[in-house]
Each structure stands twice: as C-alpha cells, then as structure tokens.
Amino acid sequence: MMKNQTQKDMNFYYEKALIEHDQLWYLGKELKRNNPKLKEHFFKVVEDLDISYLMKKLNYACDAINRKTIIVQESSQALYPIDDLIKTPSYQKNNFIKLYHAISHTLPGSEKGEEGFHRLERLLNNLKTAELEKNDLNEIYTHALNFCVRRIIEGKIEYRNNLFDLYEQLLQRKLIYKDQCLHLGRFKNIISLACQMGKTDRARELLNNHKKEIDIRHQESAYNYLIASILFYEKQFEEAIGHLIIINTTIDFFFAINTRTLLLRCYYELGGAYNRLFKHTRTTIAAFIRRNKNANKEKKALYGNFCKFAYQVYLKRKGYGKKTLTELEGIIKSTKMSHKDWILEKLAELKT
C-alpha cells in the first residue's frame, strides 16, 4: 500500500515506480507507441526508480562511512557514482535527497564539513515533521548530532550551541521517544549538555516537564541522577550526593558507571573528610569496569582512563606524584577518556 503523500520514505518511490510500470504495461497494450501518455508514463517510471536508487544509495553510503565500515579515504568513492545525478534539478527538489546530500559532506574525510552541516541545519529548520517517516528523520538528526560531537571532541566547543539546538528540535518534534517512553540516554545527554553550557535553569525545566515520560520502572532513579547532575554544576555537591546514593544503578552499564563517576567528582570537589570516600569509590569503579565483561571495550577504556587520571590529579593535590603538572596535562590531553574537561579544569586549579 502506498504511504501518505506527505511521508515519502525510500520505499515510497520504488512502490510508485512499480505501480507506474503496471500502468505503462497496460497503456502499451491499449495505445500506439507514439502516444504522448505512453511517453509520459515511461519517464515517470525512470524518474521514480532513479529517486529510489539515490535515496537508498545516499542512506547506505552515509551510514557505512559514519560507522567506519569503510576507510575514510574511500568516502568520496562511495558517493562518487551519484554526484552528477544528484545535481539534476528534478532530484534537487526531493527533501530526502537534499538532506542526505548535505549529510554526505559532514562525514569524516569530507572537505566540506562546515558548509554541509550548515546546509543540513537550514534544511532541518525548514522541514515539516510530517514530510518524512520518523525513523528516517531520527536517523538524519543522528548524523547531525554526530557531526557536532566530533567537532566538540576536536576542541570546537562553540558547536555545543548547535548540538543543543538540535536536541531542542528533537524534543519539539517528539523524536526522543523509544517504546512510547523518553529515550533515557538521549535525554541524559540533553540535560548534561545544558548544564555544561551553564543553562541549569533550562535543564531543571526540561527535567520537570518530562519526568513523567521516563519509563516508570526507572523514573525515580533517572530523576535522582539527572537532578544530581544539575546540582553538581550548581556546585551543590552535598545535595547532589544525597540524590546519588539512593539510586538503583541496575538500569544499564552506562547509567551505573555515570552515577559512580559523578559521585567520585562530588567527593573530589568536597575534599577533606570526603577524601576517604573518593579513594573507596575510585576502587569500586575500577572493579565495576573489570566485572562488566560484555560492556563495550572502547567505552570501558574511556571510563577506566578517567578513573586513573582522576586519582593522579587527586594525588597531585595531596603533593604526591613524580610527574609535573605540565607533564600530566600533556598526557591527559592526548588520552581518550570521559569527563576530560573536568579533569583538565581540576589540574588547572592546582597551577594557581
């Protein structure tokens, strides 16, 4: 069955071409070969097959490059066969093709990253939610989010503003739900980003507005973690700890590890009588990472490195450690880890 005309996904044009092919076969039996109607339907079939091909090709090529299933040097080759076809005026009217063409310029290895991203932003701003299937639209937003994250990792923190705007759009378009509940991982990212940008009032507003949309099974634990995150950035560390120690951390590995690392940072910030708890929590985090054999190895390494260097910064604060602050800073900057900004901030404080 053909989809609603306002939602034209990759299969829409293929299904449309099949229907028009059947009409072409019928007209071929009924009409003479030079009949204008026959020619018109012939070109409709060709055009819709081309659009279907373009949409699928762009989608798969962008996904492959983004997942690094092909090496970066091959990025242009994956898209090269369709570059000229995309420039055809009739195909440039198709929103899906325009969006994915912009995405293709934001992927690793592209020399048009900034240009492609800003074009993608403009297209998304002008796009009506009903024009595409939600799954397709969610995937398009994921590409845009990934571009911002890559730029932020490179040190271009101004992209936090773009990232937050995209997250706000996801909320407005109701694209942040999974199985009719709020997607907890993505919502956590929104709250964390708002806090990092100093928008704790907006973070609290979002949390209060959407708390009841979190899966009822995890609602209280998720709320306590997110409000603790807000309190941490407001430097209300003891109050944040009060929320963190009552959390049920069995939701998943990332929820559990983030709860523990936030607790560790609170203990560091308070110092004094909390130093013993800092050392104990650091030990339990390392043990927790080792026990979780099935967790993603790269993610485990990020948290493991954080734990290691947080302890080294702690030792430097106590006056221990052979490396100078400058040497330690250089190692930290060149090492992949979670919460790197926080560790560098604490290290900078020791220099003053």
ROLOPA-940384 format. One record per residue (C-alpha): residue number from 1; residue in one letter; x, y, z. Coordinates in steps of 0.001 Angstrom, whole numbers, padded with zeros to 6 digits. Layout:
BEGIN
- NUM,A,X,Y,Z
...
END
This chain:
BEGIN
- 1,M,000000,000000,000000
- 2,M,001287,003463,-000877
- 3,K,002217,005675,002062
- 4,N,000635,009006,002892
- 5,Q,001796,011535,000291
- 6,T,003326,013760,003000
- 7,Q,005619,010947,004190
- 8,K,007834,009849,001325
- 9,D,010471,007418,002539
- 10,M,012912,005333,000482
- 11,N,010285,002705,-000390
- 12,F,007643,005218,-001486
- 13,Y,009241,005949,-004870
- 14,Y,010050,002299,-005540
- 15,E,006435,001306,-004853
- 16,K,005269,004226,-007011
- 17,A,007545,003095,-009860
- 18,L,006092,-000433,-009689
- 19,I,002552,000926,-009933
- 20,E,003502,003168,-012849
- 21,H,005268,000217,-014507
- 22,D,001984,-001736,-014392
- 23,Q,000170,001296,-015859
- 24,L,002845,001514,-018563
- 25,W,002351,-002155,-019447
- 26,Y,-001424,-001616,-019671
- 27,L,-001103,001544,-021776
- 28,G,001371,-000234,-024038
- 29,K,-001335,-002755,-024850
- 30,E,-004029,-000136,-025384
- 31,L,-002203,002780,-027050
- 32,K,000010,003306,-030043
- 33,R,003781,003536,-029469
- 34,N,003924,007263,-030258
- 35,N,001083,008210,-027883
- 36,P,002159,011080,-025538
- 37,K,000626,009333,-022499
- 38,L,002879,006329,-023057
- 39,K,005975,008520,-023195
- 40,E,004891,010422,-020062
- 41,H,004483,007230,-018011
- 42,F,007777,005841,-019285
- 43,F,009687,008842,-017926
- 44,K,007746,008713,-014630
- 45,V,008918,005138,-014085
- 46,V,012531,006065,-014847
- 47,E,012457,009142,-012605
- 48,D,010927,007334,-009631
- 49,L,013400,004449,-009944
- 50,D,016260,006972,-010006
- 51,I,014921,008761,-006912
- 52,S,014522,005458,-005080
- 53,Y,018077,004478,-006021
- 54,L,019500,007858,-004995
- 55,M,017767,007751,-001625
- 56,K,018973,004235,-000839
- 57,K,022493,004877,-002130
- 58,L,022903,008056,-000077
- 59,N,021440,006433,003017
- 60,Y,023649,003342,002888
- 61,A,026832,005171,001867
- 62,C,026462,007767,004644
- 63,D,025720,005079,007215
- 64,A,028715,002995,006121
- 65,I,031115,005941,006297
- 66,N,029720,007088,009635
- 67,R,030142,003600,011112
- 68,K,033672,003432,009658
- 69,T,032856,000183,007899
- 70,I,034917,001571,005017
- 71,I,038125,003527,005405
- 72,V,037945,007319,005334
- 73,Q,039959,007550,002113
- 74,E,037180,005693,000304
- 75,S,034455,008101,001424
- 76,S,034367,010026,-001851
- 77,Q,034414,006798,-003872
- 78,A,031339,005525,-002028
- 79,L,029391,008579,-003201
- 80,Y,031147,009365,-006486
- 81,P,028817,007452,-008871
- 82,I,025809,009594,-007920
- 83,D,027363,013060,-007660
- 84,D,026312,014118,-011164
- 85,L,022855,012565,-010843
- 86,I,022171,014483,-007616
- 87,K,022707,017779,-009468
- 88,T,019683,017080,-011703
- 89,P,017129,019857,-010918
- 90,S,014157,017497,-010507
- 91,Y,016024,015418,-007925
- 92,Q,017193,018508,-006048
- 93,K,013542,019154,-005191
- 94,N,013401,015966,-003120
- 95,N,013924,016779,000582
- 96,F,015307,013359,001476
- 97,I,017947,013591,-001259
- 98,K,018835,017172,-000304
- 99,L,019201,016193,003362
- 100,Y,021406,013181,002682
- 101,H,023480,015062,000140
- 102,A,024211,017617,002876
- 103,I,024965,014777,005332
- 104,S,027461,013284,002863
- 105,H,029523,016472,003211
- 106,T,029560,016265,007027
- 107,L,031110,012793,007222
- 108,P,034725,012028,008188
- 109,G,037059,012687,005267
- 110,S,034907,015373,003658
- 111,E,036483,018752,002912
- 112,K,033084,020476,003022
- 113,G,032167,019646,006619
- 114,E,031189,023094,007856
- 115,E,029369,024002,004652
- 116,G,027478,020697,004597
- 117,F,026479,020937,008248
- 118,H,025114,024479,007997
- 119,R,023160,023467,004883
- 120,L,021815,020486,006824
- 121,E,020794,022812,009676
- 122,R,018877,025094,007303
- 123,L,017103,022153,005662
- 124,L,016072,020726,009037
- 125,N,014828,024115,010240
- 126,N,012563,024390,007184
- 127,L,011406,020776,007214
- 128,K,007951,019808,008424
- 129,T,007937,016724,010653
- 130,A,005210,015086,008557
- 131,E,007307,015211,005375
- 132,L,009421,012183,006343
- 133,E,008947,008974,008296
- 134,K,010012,009410,011939
- 135,N,012664,006684,011682
- 136,D,014223,008419,008666
- 137,L,014086,011807,010365
- 138,N,015633,010398,013541
- 139,E,018494,008933,011530
- 140,I,019085,012267,009800
- 141,Y,019226,014053,013162
- 142,T,021671,011419,014437
- 143,H,024077,012306,011607
- 144,A,023781,016000,012523
- 145,L,024363,015258,016222
- 146,N,027415,013114,015413
- 147,F,028962,015927,013380
- 148,C,028638,018322,016341
- 149,V,030066,015760,018765
- 150,R,033094,015212,016505
- 151,R,033721,018961,016331
- 152,I,033406,019314,020119
- 153,I,035894,016461,020631
- 154,E,038267,018361,018321
- 155,G,038037,021294,020742
- 156,K,035495,023440,018868
- 157,I,033230,023922,021877
- 158,E,031139,026527,020046
- 159,Y,029381,023544,018465
- 160,R,027734,022904,021824
- 161,N,025237,025606,020818
- 162,N,024418,023802,017558
- 163,L,024172,020478,019388
- 164,F,021791,021894,021975
- 165,D,019594,023468,019269
- 166,L,019345,020075,017563
- 167,Y,018367,018426,020847
- 168,E,015662,021059,021379
- 169,Q,014308,020257,017899
- 170,L,014230,016554,018749
- 171,L,012090,017356,021767
- 172,Q,009770,019623,019785
- 173,R,009349,017029,017025
- 174,K,008809,014259,019615
- 175,L,011692,012251,018186
- 176,I,013194,011428,021556
- 177,Y,010910,008554,022470
- 178,K,011544,004822,022470
- 179,D,008676,002378,023008
- 180,Q,006445,005344,023954
- 181,C,008825,006415,026739
- 182,L,011504,009084,026787
- 183,H,014822,007758,025417
- 184,L,016783,007965,028656
- 185,G,020277,008007,027147
- 186,R,019495,010850,024784
- 187,F,017579,012819,027419
- 188,K,020553,012455,029798
- 189,N,022765,013949,027073
- 190,I,020423,016949,026744
- 191,I,020442,017630,030493
- 192,S,024244,017193,030716
- 193,L,024861,019484,027754
- 194,A,022563,022181,029152
- 195,C,024484,022040,032437
- 196,Q,027875,022227,030688
- 197,M,026660,025357,028906
- 198,G,025611,026945,032199
- 199,K,021900,026506,031414
- 200,T,020979,024740,034644
- 201,D,017618,026549,034846
- 202,R,016697,025212,031405
- 203,A,017944,021739,032404
- 204,R,015737,021771,035505
- 205,E,012767,022992,033446
- 206,L,013220,020176,030910
- 207,L,013564,017591,033671
- 208,N,010416,018720,035458
- 209,N,008453,018889,032191
- 210,H,009457,015409,031013
- 211,K,009981,013404,034218
- 212,K,006688,011523,033892
- 213,E,007583,010450,030346
- 214,I,010533,008363,031611
- 215,D,009887,004615,031842
- 216,I,008046,004122,035153
- 217,R,010476,001328,036093
- 218,H,013440,003730,036080
- 219,Q,011685,007038,036716
- 220,E,012840,007758,040271
- 221,S,016442,006603,039733
- 222,A,016722,008551,036481
- 223,Y,015267,011669,038103
- 224,N,017693,011438,041043
- 225,Y,020664,011068,038693
- 226,L,019611,013973,036471
- 227,I,018792,016342,039339
- 228,A,022137,015376,040924
- 229,S,023852,016330,037652
- 230,I,022188,019736,037754
- 231,L,023135,020241,041412
- 232,F,026738,019249,040637
- 233,Y,027051,022010,038047
- 234,E,025479,024416,040538
- 235,K,028244,023352,042986
- 236,Q,025732,021951,045468
- 237,F,027819,018821,045917
- 238,E,026464,017500,049222
- 239,E,022887,017793,047992
- 240,A,023896,016026,044772
- 241,I,025408,013167,046812
- 242,G,022111,012824,048706
- 243,H,020379,012007,045408
- 244,L,023152,009774,044035
- 245,I,023429,007382,046997
- 246,I,019747,006347,046781
- 247,I,019842,005463,043071
- 248,N,019169,001945,041835
- 249,T,022030,001555,039332
- 250,T,020771,-001617,037638
- 251,I,019305,000161,034562
- 252,D,022375,-000474,032397
- 253,F,026177,-000229,032431
- 254,F,026323,003413,031335
- 255,F,023758,004590,033871
- 256,A,025619,002755,036621
- 257,I,029075,003983,035625
- 258,N,027934,007593,035191
- 259,T,026317,007547,038627
- 260,R,029582,006333,040166
- 261,T,031807,008794,038286
- 262,L,029549,011705,039225
- 263,L,029760,010595,042853
- 264,L,033564,010452,042539
- 265,R,033685,014018,041215
- 266,C,031473,015238,044069
- 267,Y,033813,013659,046640
- 268,Y,036840,015260,044959
- 269,E,035204,018686,044938
- 270,L,034391,018488,048656
- 271,G,037789,017105,049697
- 272,G,038657,016957,053404
- 273,A,036577,014310,055162
- 274,Y,035366,013070,051761
- 275,N,038869,012040,050600
- 276,R,038423,008568,052077
- 277,L,035165,008160,050125
- 278,F,036909,009408,046977
- 279,K,039563,006663,047254
- 280,H,036990,003977,048062
- 281,T,034733,004994,045131
- 282,R,037697,005059,042751
- 283,T,038473,001438,043750
- 284,T,034861,000303,043314
- 285,I,034633,001937,039864
- 286,A,037753,000094,038669
- 287,A,036315,-003194,039973
- 288,F,032928,-002481,038374
- 289,I,034552,-001882,034972
- 290,R,036526,-005139,035243
- 291,R,033422,-007156,036194
- 292,N,031383,-005979,033199
- 293,K,032846,-008247,030551
- 294,N,030097,-007587,027994
- 295,A,030286,-003786,028039
- 296,N,031805,-002023,025013
- 297,K,035604,-002186,025377
- 298,E,036177,001306,023998
- 299,K,033643,002807,026411
- 300,K,035149,000873,029321
- 301,A,038567,002279,028400
- 302,L,037186,005845,028446
- 303,Y,035845,005433,031982
- 304,G,038888,003449,033106
- 305,N,041197,006238,031962
- 306,F,039038,008818,033713
- 307,C,039269,006857,036941
- 308,K,043050,006518,036586
- 309,F,043741,010189,035877
- 310,A,041216,011491,038400
- 311,Y,043255,009622,041014
- 312,Q,046530,011035,039681
- 313,V,045137,014580,039919
- 314,Y,043955,013772,043441
- 315,L,047481,012634,044360
- 316,K,048968,015829,042883
- 317,R,046605,017853,045062
- 318,K,047947,015928,048059
- 319,G,051511,016724,046980
- 320,Y,052410,013286,045596
- 321,G,053401,012039,042145
- 322,K,056639,012177,040151
- 323,K,055246,013921,037062
- 324,T,054994,017694,036917
- 325,L,051597,019312,036370
- 326,T,052633,020236,032833
- 327,E,053709,016671,032043
- 328,L,050499,015263,033473
- 329,E,048447,017787,031495
- 330,G,050123,016721,028252
- 331,I,049356,013055,028907
- 332,I,045737,013783,029795
- 333,K,045197,015881,026668
- 334,S,046498,013087,024446
- 335,T,044478,010333,026170
- 336,K,040878,009464,025368
- 337,M,038706,009492,028479
- 338,S,035324,010520,029787
- 339,H,034930,013850,031639
- 340,K,038260,015107,030266
- 341,D,037193,018757,030561
- 342,W,036571,018329,034286
- 343,I,039945,016657,034903
- 344,L,041786,019400,032992
- 345,E,039848,022019,034955
- 346,K,040911,020447,038279
- 347,L,044510,020220,037059
- 348,A,044458,023900,036074
- 349,E,043268,024786,039568
- 350,L,046410,023164,041016
- 351,K,048560,025509,038919
- 352,T,047110,028635,040507
END
